[in-house]
């Protein structure tokens, strides 16, 4: 039979009270509680405070509180012991956890039923170690989930009740979506954001925490994606421009390199001559993409080689050691360059509004909305149909053809039309002349 007793081991006026738990023969464990008492007020025979009638009011109140807490601790320990799982190991660590659980409002798993507690636990004890297909998830994914956790916690604070993990269903997700809209977050971003809580919360099942049975009905969504790119003609117009300001000339060179390498700015602006590799007498750029960790091998285009040669074998300098700052500066210079090149055609895109502090989607002159991402998209769009799609994807890092077509604003119907046009063009080419002269074999 399990029993709980209390004892003190000090003559200090504020002696700590220890809990002594017996779970049967040979199973005796002792751990410290958070209660203290003057030894003069302690009865070592009963293991409880003495029944003192005359003392200072504060002293009497303290003794009554200690009596109450010790009684509750005893009941709590015995209840947890009765409710224990068959695989629970009863030892000093278990006793220490139960005592701490008494003071903190419940055992760890019970506390994790609450969404705010669970999110803290997930962020510190799960996320740093999460894997996908045997590999640690990308840093970008980790940062994204940390952002979402922050948004969820802000949302929880806006509610009039404390949410449990099991409360997260379609209805709560819809409220979360409205909360994000109120923060001025773009609709397309919200469509991605509402998927992440499902991923985070579903992991709670591994801890035997109840998860809403309808959580998988929560679906993310996409909005119309701007497919901004520059044509080869527009690039040639830019190439004809000469800039006296060194940073504009540098931005122009990076744009040309980006047009022919098809990389995100985070990879483009980190290119160095160390990435050059020679295969069968041809030069390639080899790199691992920051976002996806994909390894890509990019042939060195003649236009890129001209820039490298002009700069004595070096890539252009970057605008800042901080890659995010470098991208911001690059974007600013791109808009200046495109405006000087008179690239004014209207395109669907997003533009930041200083008054509303959010991006507004609409039709704008291309030079107003151009950004560093135009490099990768222009590469993909420019080479589409001319180069087999899998080869383009090997450079851009897209995983599926559907993903790639969506990226450049095409679908499979567009692809079929492009192939038909390609065939028609090929049929209009004159057939090569073939000789009718008969050769005599000796």
LODREN-864932 format. One record per residue (C-alpha): x, y, z; residue number from 1. Coordinates in pm, 1 decimal, padded with zeros to 6 digits. Layout:
N
<<X; Y; Z>; NUM>
...
END
This chain:
442
<<00000.0; 00000.0; 00000.0>; 1>
<<00136.0; 00340.5; -00099.0>; 2>
<<00184.8; 00593.7; 00179.5>; 3>
<<00297.3; 00955.5; 00206.8>; 4>
<<00468.0; 01112.1; 00508.5>; 5>
<<00647.7; 01440.2; 00571.3>; 6>
<<00960.6; 01525.3; 00769.3>; 7>
<<01213.1; 01802.4; 00829.1>; 8>
<<01590.2; 01761.2; 00849.5>; 9>
<<01703.4; 02100.4; 00973.7>; 10>
<<01688.1; 02317.8; 01283.3>; 11>
<<01678.0; 02626.9; 01064.2>; 12>
<<01383.9; 02858.8; 01148.7>; 13>
<<01267.3; 02807.1; 00789.6>; 14>
<<01333.9; 02435.9; 00759.3>; 15>
<<01235.5; 02268.2; 00432.4>; 16>
<<00965.0; 02005.2; 00456.2>; 17>
<<01045.3; 01682.0; 00271.4>; 18>
<<00797.8; 01432.8; 00129.2>; 19>
<<00864.2; 01063.8; 00201.6>; 20>
<<00679.4; 00831.5; -00036.7>; 21>
<<00657.6; 00453.4; 00002.0>; 22>
<<00525.2; 00246.1; -00288.1>; 23>
<<00587.5; -00093.0; -00132.3>; 24>
<<00878.4; -00306.8; -00017.0>; 25>
<<01210.6; -00156.4; -00121.8>; 26>
<<01043.5; 00143.4; -00290.0>; 27>
<<01108.3; 00445.7; -00069.7>; 28>
<<01163.5; 00789.9; -00220.4>; 29>
<<01221.1; 01130.0; -00067.3>; 30>
<<01198.3; 01471.7; -00231.7>; 31>
<<01175.6; 01831.3; -00110.4>; 32>
<<00849.1; 02024.0; -00118.8>; 33>
<<00826.2; 02402.6; -00140.9>; 34>
<<00690.8; 02426.1; 00212.3>; 35>
<<00895.9; 02551.8; 00507.5>; 36>
<<00830.5; 02562.4; 00883.4>; 37>
<<00995.0; 02650.7; 01212.3>; 38>
<<01101.4; 02319.5; 01378.8>; 39>
<<00938.4; 02444.5; 01701.2>; 40>
<<00604.1; 02416.9; 01524.5>; 41>
<<00663.8; 02068.5; 01381.1>; 42>
<<00552.7; 01735.3; 01529.5>; 43>
<<00807.7; 01469.6; 01414.2>; 44>
<<00583.0; 01184.4; 01537.6>; 45>
<<00280.9; 01278.1; 01324.4>; 46>
<<00486.4; 01431.4; 01042.3>; 47>
<<00261.9; 01737.0; 01052.4>; 48>
<<00261.1; 02087.7; 01203.8>; 49>
<<00164.2; 02105.5; 01570.5>; 50>
<<-00182.0; 02220.7; 01671.1>; 51>
<<-00078.6; 02556.0; 01813.5>; 52>
<<-00346.5; 02774.7; 01965.1>; 53>
<<-00143.2; 03074.2; 02077.7>; 54>
<<00100.2; 03253.9; 01848.4>; 55>
<<00131.3; 03561.5; 01629.7>; 56>
<<-00151.6; 03591.9; 01375.3>; 57>
<<00093.9; 03561.5; 01083.0>; 58>
<<00247.5; 03247.2; 01232.5>; 59>
<<-00091.4; 03082.5; 01284.9>; 60>
<<-00195.3; 03164.0; 00928.3>; 61>
<<00130.0; 03016.9; 00790.4>; 62>
<<00085.6; 02695.6; 00991.0>; 63>
<<-00268.9; 02651.4; 00861.3>; 64>
<<-00151.8; 02705.0; 00502.3>; 65>
<<00125.5; 02446.0; 00544.9>; 66>
<<-00126.8; 02194.9; 00688.5>; 67>
<<-00356.2; 02255.0; 00391.4>; 68>
<<-00078.5; 02222.1; 00132.5>; 69>
<<00066.5; 01905.4; 00285.2>; 70>
<<-00277.1; 01745.4; 00290.9>; 71>
<<-00333.1; 01838.7; -00072.8>; 72>
<<00014.4; 01715.1; -00173.8>; 73>
<<-00052.2; 01379.8; -00004.8>; 74>
<<-00385.7; 01339.7; -00185.6>; 75>
<<-00236.0; 01451.5; -00518.2>; 76>
<<00055.1; 01204.7; -00499.0>; 77>
<<-00168.3; 00911.2; -00406.1>; 78>
<<-00415.9; 01001.2; -00682.0>; 79>
<<-00139.3; 01019.2; -00944.3>; 80>
<<-00003.4; 00688.3; -00821.5>; 81>
<<-00344.7; 00524.4; -00857.1>; 82>
<<-00390.1; 00671.4; -01207.5>; 83>
<<-00038.3; 00582.4; -01322.8>; 84>
<<00019.9; 00409.4; -01656.0>; 85>
<<00156.6; 00055.5; -01652.6>; 86>
<<00477.1; 00174.0; -01818.1>; 87>
<<00543.7; 00457.0; -01569.8>; 88>
<<00863.5; 00410.2; -01370.0>; 89>
<<00803.5; 00498.2; -01004.4>; 90>
<<01119.3; 00647.8; -00857.5>; 91>
<<01254.9; 00968.6; -00709.0>; 92>
<<01230.6; 01147.2; -01043.1>; 93>
<<00862.8; 01052.7; -01064.9>; 94>
<<00799.5; 01184.1; -00712.5>; 95>
<<00979.2; 01510.1; -00790.8>; 96>
<<00768.0; 01555.6; -01105.2>; 97>
<<00444.6; 01494.7; -00911.5>; 98>
<<00537.3; 01746.3; -00640.5>; 99>
<<00625.9; 02008.6; -00901.7>; 100>
<<00303.3; 01930.2; -01087.1>; 101>
<<00106.5; 02005.8; -00771.4>; 102>
<<00252.3; 02355.5; -00755.6>; 103>
<<00229.0; 02426.9; -01130.1>; 104>
<<-00130.9; 02319.1; -01180.1>; 105>
<<-00095.8; 01963.9; -01306.7>; 106>
<<00138.1; 01710.7; -01456.9>; 107>
<<00330.8; 01803.3; -01768.2>; 108>
<<00102.2; 01627.9; -02014.7>; 109>
<<-00205.2; 01776.6; -01848.5>; 110>
<<-00054.1; 02124.6; -01879.4>; 111>
<<00029.3; 02057.9; -02244.6>; 112>
<<-00342.1; 02013.4; -02314.0>; 113>
<<-00348.7; 02393.1; -02319.7>; 114>
<<-00246.6; 02535.9; -02654.2>; 115>
<<-00019.8; 02811.1; -02520.6>; 116>
<<00177.7; 02561.7; -02308.9>; 117>
<<00195.2; 02315.2; -02594.9>; 118>
<<00327.4; 02579.7; -02836.9>; 119>
<<00605.8; 02670.3; -02593.5>; 120>
<<00695.5; 02302.9; -02557.4>; 121>
<<00682.7; 02243.2; -02934.4>; 122>
<<00906.2; 02544.8; -03002.2>; 123>
<<01179.5; 02441.7; -02757.5>; 124>
<<01156.8; 02061.5; -02736.4>; 125>
<<01025.5; 01951.6; -03077.0>; 126>
<<01092.8; 02201.5; -03354.7>; 127>
<<01476.2; 02207.9; -03324.5>; 128>
<<01479.0; 01831.2; -03383.3>; 129>
<<01204.2; 01782.3; -03643.3>; 130>
<<01296.2; 01584.5; -03951.1>; 131>
<<01146.2; 01529.6; -04293.7>; 132>
<<01234.8; 01212.3; -04482.8>; 133>
<<01523.4; 01145.2; -04248.3>; 134>
<<01674.8; 01494.1; -04276.6>; 135>
<<01654.6; 01788.8; -04039.1>; 136>
<<01399.6; 02039.1; -04169.6>; 137>
<<01539.8; 02348.5; -04340.9>; 138>
<<01621.9; 02659.3; -04137.4>; 139>
<<01370.5; 02852.6; -04347.1>; 140>
<<01095.0; 02608.5; -04244.6>; 141>
<<01195.7; 02637.4; -03879.4>; 142>
<<01183.1; 03018.1; -03896.5>; 143>
<<00844.9; 03001.7; -04068.8>; 144>
<<00701.5; 02780.2; -03794.8>; 145>
<<00840.8; 03007.9; -03523.3>; 146>
<<00665.8; 03299.5; -03696.1>; 147>
<<00338.6; 03103.7; -03705.0>; 148>
<<00371.3; 03008.2; -03337.1>; 149>
<<00404.8; 03377.7; -03254.5>; 150>
<<00093.7; 03457.1; -03461.0>; 151>
<<-00106.7; 03179.7; -03291.7>; 152>
<<-00005.2; 03301.9; -02944.4>; 153>
<<-00108.6; 03657.2; -03035.5>; 154>
<<-00439.4; 03516.1; -03157.7>; 155>
<<-00490.3; 03321.6; -02831.9>; 156>
<<-00444.6; 03642.5; -02632.3>; 157>
<<-00718.5; 03807.3; -02839.9>; 158>
<<-00972.9; 03542.7; -02740.0>; 159>
<<-01192.3; 03557.0; -02429.5>; 160>
<<-01101.0; 03206.9; -02318.8>; 161>
<<-00797.7; 02985.9; -02283.4>; 162>
<<-00778.9; 02746.3; -02577.3>; 163>
<<-00692.4; 02380.4; -02554.0>; 164>
<<-00505.5; 02190.6; -02823.7>; 165>
<<-00826.0; 01999.5; -02898.5>; 166>
<<-01015.3; 02326.0; -02962.1>; 167>
<<-00830.5; 02393.1; -03287.9>; 168>
<<-01084.9; 02305.1; -03557.2>; 169>
<<-01218.4; 02466.1; -03875.0>; 170>
<<-01416.7; 02722.3; -03675.6>; 171>
<<-01114.4; 02837.4; -03472.0>; 172>
<<-00897.0; 02831.9; -03785.6>; 173>
<<-01147.3; 03064.4; -03956.6>; 174>
<<-01123.3; 03305.1; -03662.9>; 175>
<<-00743.8; 03284.1; -03686.6>; 176>
<<-00770.1; 03374.0; -04056.4>; 177>
<<-00979.1; 03682.0; -03974.3>; 178>
<<-00725.4; 03775.2; -03705.9>; 179>
<<-00443.7; 03759.6; -03963.3>; 180>
<<-00645.5; 03971.3; -04206.4>; 181>
<<-00683.2; 04229.7; -03931.9>; 182>
<<-00304.8; 04245.0; -03907.2>; 183>
<<-00284.6; 04350.7; -04271.5>; 184>
<<-00121.9; 04028.7; -04389.6>; 185>
<<-00160.2; 03958.1; -04761.5>; 186>
<<-00428.3; 03705.2; -04855.1>; 187>
<<-00181.2; 03474.9; -05028.1>; 188>
<<00039.7; 03468.2; -04719.9>; 189>
<<-00261.3; 03391.9; -04498.6>; 190>
<<-00347.6; 03100.6; -04729.5>; 191>
<<-00008.4; 02949.9; -04649.3>; 192>
<<-00014.5; 03045.0; -04279.8>; 193>
<<-00337.2; 02864.2; -04189.6>; 194>
<<-00186.5; 02528.6; -04294.6>; 195>
<<00096.9; 02545.7; -04043.5>; 196>
<<-00105.9; 02520.9; -03719.2>; 197>
<<-00236.9; 02186.1; -03843.8>; 198>
<<00119.6; 02058.1; -03887.5>; 199>
<<00225.1; 02187.0; -03547.3>; 200>
<<-00082.0; 02067.1; -03358.6>; 201>
<<-00098.6; 01723.7; -03522.0>; 202>
<<00237.4; 01645.7; -03361.6>; 203>
<<00060.7; 01655.3; -03023.7>; 204>
<<-00082.5; 01311.1; -03103.6>; 205>
<<00264.7; 01164.0; -03040.4>; 206>
<<00234.0; 01288.9; -02680.1>; 207>
<<-00113.0; 01135.6; -02638.4>; 208>
<<-00261.5; 01485.9; -02629.8>; 209>
<<-00613.7; 01505.8; -02765.4>; 210>
<<-00635.9; 01668.3; -03109.5>; 211>
<<-00963.2; 01770.2; -03273.4>; 212>
<<-01084.6; 01493.0; -03501.8>; 213>
<<-01179.5; 01748.9; -03770.4>; 214>
<<-00842.3; 01924.1; -03785.7>; 215>
<<-00754.1; 01766.1; -04119.9>; 216>
<<-01049.1; 01948.1; -04277.9>; 217>
<<-00851.9; 02271.7; -04247.1>; 218>
<<-00712.0; 02356.6; -04589.3>; 219>
<<-00478.7; 02627.1; -04705.7>; 220>
<<-00528.6; 02810.7; -05032.5>; 221>
<<-00343.7; 03007.7; -05294.7>; 222>
<<-00427.6; 03334.5; -05462.6>; 223>
<<-00343.6; 03458.0; -05808.9>; 224>
<<00034.5; 03471.3; -05818.7>; 225>
<<00205.4; 03755.5; -06005.3>; 226>
<<00429.3; 03613.8; -06278.4>; 227>
<<00651.4; 03912.5; -06340.8>; 228>
<<00938.8; 03859.7; -06581.5>; 229>
<<01140.9; 04058.9; -06831.9>; 230>
<<01181.1; 03953.9; -07192.2>; 231>
<<01510.3; 03904.0; -07370.7>; 232>
<<01440.4; 04225.9; -07566.0>; 233>
<<01389.9; 04420.6; -07242.3>; 234>
<<01711.3; 04274.6; -07102.7>; 235>
<<01893.3; 04389.8; -07417.9>; 236>
<<01752.1; 04740.3; -07366.5>; 237>
<<01893.0; 04734.7; -07013.3>; 238>
<<02228.9; 04602.5; -07135.0>; 239>
<<02260.7; 04903.6; -07368.8>; 240>
<<02242.3; 05142.7; -07074.5>; 241>
<<02558.9; 05273.3; -06912.3>; 242>
<<02543.9; 05398.5; -06555.5>; 243>
<<02791.6; 05635.8; -06398.5>; 244>
<<02677.9; 05535.9; -06050.1>; 245>
<<02877.3; 05219.8; -05959.4>; 246>
<<02593.0; 05058.6; -05762.3>; 247>
<<02352.2; 05086.4; -06055.0>; 248>
<<02611.8; 04928.1; -06282.8>; 249>
<<02660.7; 04653.6; -06023.4>; 250>
<<02284.2; 04594.7; -06003.6>; 251>
<<02267.4; 04579.1; -06382.9>; 252>
<<02540.0; 04311.6; -06388.9>; 253>
<<02365.9; 04107.9; -06118.0>; 254>
<<02039.7; 04128.4; -06314.8>; 255>
<<02211.0; 03990.0; -06625.7>; 256>
<<02374.3; 03712.1; -06423.7>; 257>
<<02039.2; 03634.2; -06261.6>; 258>
<<01862.1; 03624.3; -06597.6>; 259>
<<02100.0; 03353.2; -06719.8>; 260>
<<02140.8; 03153.5; -06396.4>; 261>
<<01780.7; 03146.2; -06269.1>; 262>
<<01854.0; 03167.5; -05896.6>; 263>
<<01683.4; 03336.0; -05603.6>; 264>
<<01854.1; 03649.4; -05474.0>; 265>
<<01965.7; 03461.9; -05161.2>; 266>
<<02170.4; 03230.8; -05387.3>; 267>
<<02248.5; 03477.6; -05666.0>; 268>
<<02411.5; 03738.7; -05442.4>; 269>
<<02628.6; 03479.6; -05268.7>; 270>
<<02792.4; 03345.5; -05585.4>; 271>
<<03173.6; 03342.5; -05581.5>; 272>
<<03446.1; 03215.1; -05818.5>; 273>
<<03491.4; 02921.6; -05576.5>; 274>
<<03166.6; 02783.4; -05717.9>; 275>
<<03314.9; 02742.4; -06066.2>; 276>
<<03376.1; 02387.0; -06177.6>; 277>
<<03507.2; 02254.9; -06508.6>; 278>
<<03338.4; 01959.6; -06678.7>; 279>
<<03462.9; 01840.1; -07017.8>; 280>
<<03621.2; 02179.0; -07082.2>; 281>
<<03304.9; 02375.1; -06996.2>; 282>
<<03257.1; 02598.4; -06692.8>; 283>
<<02963.3; 02550.1; -06456.4>; 284>
<<02846.8; 02718.0; -06136.8>; 285>
<<02772.4; 02465.8; -05862.9>; 286>
<<02579.6; 02565.1; -05551.3>; 287>
<<02335.1; 02443.4; -05287.5>; 288>
<<02022.1; 02654.6; -05277.3>; 289>
<<01966.6; 02818.0; -04939.4>; 290>
<<01591.0; 02765.1; -04929.4>; 291>
<<01563.0; 02405.9; -05050.2>; 292>
<<01918.4; 02276.4; -04992.3>; 293>
<<01902.2; 02143.5; -05350.1>; 294>
<<02232.0; 02108.3; -05530.9>; 295>
<<02224.3; 02269.2; -05876.8>; 296>
<<02474.2; 02281.6; -06163.9>; 297>
<<02439.9; 02588.7; -06387.5>; 298>
<<02625.7; 02626.0; -06718.1>; 299>
<<02814.1; 02954.1; -06747.0>; 300>
<<02638.0; 03157.2; -07016.8>; 301>
<<02851.2; 03374.2; -07248.6>; 302>
<<02682.3; 03691.2; -07116.6>; 303>
<<02771.5; 03593.2; -06761.4>; 304>
<<03127.1; 03511.1; -06868.6>; 305>
<<03161.6; 03859.8; -07019.0>; 306>
<<03078.5; 04014.8; -06681.5>; 307>
<<03315.4; 03784.1; -06494.2>; 308>
<<03596.6; 03857.8; -06741.7>; 309>
<<03527.8; 04232.1; -06721.1>; 310>
<<03563.2; 04209.2; -06343.3>; 311>
<<03891.7; 04015.4; -06356.6>; 312>
<<03740.9; 03677.6; -06280.2>; 313>
<<03517.7; 03802.7; -05999.2>; 314>
<<03143.0; 03836.3; -05951.6>; 315>
<<03011.4; 04188.2; -05890.9>; 316>
<<03036.7; 04310.9; -05530.5>; 317>
<<02733.8; 04266.8; -05305.3>; 318>
<<02551.8; 04566.8; -05163.8>; 319>
<<02573.6; 04458.9; -04799.4>; 320>
<<02715.0; 04177.7; -04585.6>; 321>
<<02360.5; 04119.3; -04464.2>; 322>
<<02178.0; 03927.3; -04737.5>; 323>
<<01835.2; 04076.8; -04653.8>; 324>
<<01977.3; 04429.5; -04672.9>; 325>
<<02153.8; 04337.9; -04997.2>; 326>
<<01823.7; 04221.3; -05148.9>; 327>
<<01647.8; 04541.4; -05041.2>; 328>
<<01916.2; 04757.4; -05205.0>; 329>
<<01916.0; 04538.3; -05516.5>; 330>
<<01536.7; 04576.0; -05549.3>; 331>
<<01561.4; 04953.9; -05519.5>; 332>
<<01827.4; 04973.2; -05793.2>; 333>
<<01631.2; 04735.3; -06019.0>; 334>
<<01334.8; 04972.5; -06016.8>; 335>
<<01562.0; 05262.3; -06111.5>; 336>
<<01723.8; 05062.0; -06392.2>; 337>
<<01389.9; 04939.4; -06531.3>; 338>
<<01250.3; 05292.0; -06526.8>; 339>
<<01551.5; 05428.3; -06717.3>; 340>
<<01509.2; 05145.4; -06969.1>; 341>
<<01142.4; 05253.2; -07003.9>; 342>
<<01001.4; 04913.3; -06916.2>; 343>
<<00651.4; 05046.6; -06857.2>; 344>
<<00417.3; 04766.8; -06966.4>; 345>
<<00138.7; 04703.1; -06714.3>; 346>
<<00166.4; 04383.9; -06512.0>; 347>
<<-00032.5; 04232.2; -06228.2>; 348>
<<00169.4; 04251.4; -05909.6>; 349>
<<00188.2; 04386.3; -05556.2>; 350>
<<00302.9; 04726.8; -05439.4>; 351>
<<00361.6; 04836.5; -05081.0>; 352>
<<00130.2; 05108.5; -04956.8>; 353>
<<00290.6; 05331.6; -04692.7>; 354>
<<-00046.0; 05445.0; -04556.3>; 355>
<<-00205.7; 05103.3; -04501.3>; 356>
<<00130.6; 04936.9; -04430.9>; 357>
<<00039.4; 04643.3; -04654.7>; 358>
<<00087.4; 04521.7; -05011.4>; 359>
<<-00186.5; 04611.7; -05259.4>; 360>
<<-00236.6; 04388.2; -05563.0>; 361>
<<-00319.7; 04542.2; -05897.2>; 362>
<<-00191.1; 04645.6; -06241.1>; 363>
<<00124.1; 04856.7; -06226.7>; 364>
<<00400.4; 04963.6; -06467.4>; 365>
<<00659.1; 04688.4; -06447.1>; 366>
<<00935.5; 04924.6; -06335.1>; 367>
<<00735.0; 05001.8; -06018.5>; 368>
<<00700.2; 04640.2; -05902.7>; 369>
<<01013.3; 04470.8; -06035.9>; 370>
<<01221.1; 04289.6; -05772.9>; 371>
<<01511.2; 04046.7; -05748.6>; 372>
<<01278.4; 03752.1; -05802.6>; 373>
<<01241.8; 03862.3; -06164.9>; 374>
<<01576.9; 03691.1; -06229.0>; 375>
<<01463.0; 03337.7; -06152.9>; 376>
<<01120.3; 03380.9; -06310.9>; 377>
<<01263.7; 03537.5; -06626.7>; 378>
<<01508.5; 03250.8; -06665.3>; 379>
<<01227.2; 02995.9; -06632.1>; 380>
<<00990.3; 03183.2; -06866.1>; 381>
<<01254.6; 03267.4; -07126.7>; 382>
<<01375.1; 02906.2; -07156.4>; 383>
<<01029.7; 02745.9; -07143.7>; 384>
<<00966.5; 02536.4; -07459.4>; 385>
<<01312.1; 02626.3; -07596.4>; 386>
<<01472.1; 02396.5; -07339.8>; 387>
<<01316.7; 02072.1; -07206.4>; 388>
<<01127.7; 02151.6; -06886.7>; 389>
<<01316.4; 01897.4; -06667.2>; 390>
<<01644.1; 02067.9; -06761.8>; 391>
<<01508.9; 02411.0; -06659.9>; 392>
<<01377.9; 02261.1; -06334.6>; 393>
<<01721.9; 02117.3; -06261.7>; 394>
<<01853.1; 02474.8; -06253.2>; 395>
<<01558.9; 02649.9; -06081.5>; 396>
<<01518.4; 02369.6; -05827.4>; 397>
<<01146.3; 02303.5; -05884.5>; 398>
<<01039.8; 01955.8; -05773.9>; 399>
<<00738.3; 01893.4; -05998.4>; 400>
<<00631.1; 02008.0; -06344.6>; 401>
<<00297.8; 02126.6; -06203.0>; 402>
<<00482.6; 02345.8; -05953.5>; 403>
<<00705.7; 02480.7; -06229.8>; 404>
<<00415.9; 02562.3; -06466.3>; 405>
<<00229.7; 02739.2; -06188.9>; 406>
<<00544.4; 02936.2; -06113.4>; 407>
<<00563.5; 03079.1; -06466.4>; 408>
<<00187.2; 03125.5; -06492.9>; 409>
<<00120.4; 02836.4; -06729.3>; 410>
<<-00093.6; 02525.5; -06711.4>; 411>
<<-00092.1; 02202.8; -06908.7>; 412>
<<-00329.3; 02351.0; -07169.8>; 413>
<<-00082.5; 02636.5; -07228.0>; 414>
<<00193.2; 02381.1; -07263.3>; 415>
<<00003.8; 02193.4; -07533.5>; 416>
<<-00058.0; 02518.1; -07723.9>; 417>
<<00309.9; 02609.4; -07699.8>; 418>
<<00410.6; 02270.2; -07838.6>; 419>
<<00162.6; 02309.3; -08127.2>; 420>
<<00306.2; 02653.5; -08208.8>; 421>
<<00657.1; 02508.2; -08190.1>; 422>
<<00561.4; 02239.4; -08442.2>; 423>
<<00400.7; 02491.1; -08678.2>; 424>
<<00712.4; 02705.2; -08669.8>; 425>
<<00930.7; 02403.3; -08738.8>; 426>
<<00711.0; 02302.2; -09035.0>; 427>
<<00758.1; 02644.1; -09192.9>; 428>
<<01134.1; 02596.5; -09200.1>; 429>
<<01263.7; 02488.4; -09545.6>; 430>
<<01360.6; 02124.7; -09574.3>; 431>
<<01738.0; 02074.6; -09604.5>; 432>
<<01846.1; 01984.3; -09958.6>; 433>
<<01945.7; 01624.3; -10006.6>; 434>
<<02177.4; 01514.1; -10283.4>; 435>
<<02037.3; 01280.1; -10547.1>; 436>
<<02381.5; 01191.4; -10677.0>; 437>
<<02445.3; 00819.0; -10664.1>; 438>
<<02772.2; 00710.2; -10520.7>; 439>
<<02941.3; 00396.6; -10645.3>; 440>
<<03093.0; 00178.5; -10388.1>; 441>
<<03415.5; 00011.1; -10490.2>; 442>
END
